[in-house]
Amino acid sequence: MIEIEITDAGVVDAFNRLIAFGENPQGALAAIGEKVVDFTKARFEQSVDPYGTPWAQNSDTTLRAALHGSGKNFTKKGALSKLGAAVLAGKKPLIGESKSLSTQFSYRVLDDSVEISSPMAYAAMQNFGGSKAEFPSLWGDIPARPFFPNPEQGLPDELNRDISDVLRAALESAFAG
């Protein structure tokens, strides 16, 4: 058997910094939380799930509700006005008047992980979908429009790269001191 003892102060310090990082990764976890929140918000801008699949379009019921929210969407003769046409053209799935669902995400750093969530009561229904049979208060069936990654599918490539970059930078910083 051979035993190697490291006595170089610089090497010992570098190892100690790496150990300290492993025992207190909260800074890196916060940076990961920011990346995931930004990634999630981008799903709404693009109307796609985390893996790039487009979300289901709005139902006719949703579009009618958007149009009837303002009297300016129709002409005096009852035809669709230019404003109404613009409302229809710009109505993205999951983007309501307040835009709350698309903007209200937060993260919470724990000891060795980070949780991403939405405070919106209806976020889970929009992410996973639901049927009127299961939830009688719904107007109709709501298709799943996932904005959070599916644990069974793993992280999307883009998010995986972003998280790897954060960890790489944190480790390099810890090692360099």
CORDA-V776199 format. One record per helix or strand. SS is the DSSP state (hx for helix, st for strand). FROM is the first residue (numbers start at 1). LEN is the number of residues. If there is no record, write none. Layout:
# CORDA-V776199
ss->SS from->FROM len->LEN
ss->SS from->FROM len->LEN
This chain:
# CORDA-V776199
ss->hx from->9 len->15
ss->hx from->26 len->21
ss->st from->48 len->1
ss->st from->54 len->1
ss->hx from->60 len->8
ss->hx from->71 len->3
ss->st from->74 len->1
ss->st from->80 len->1
ss->hx from->82 len->9
ss->hx from->100 len->4
ss->st from->105 len->5
ss->st from->114 len->5
ss->hx from->123 len->6
ss->st from->130 len->1
ss->st from->142 len->1
ss->hx from->157 len->20
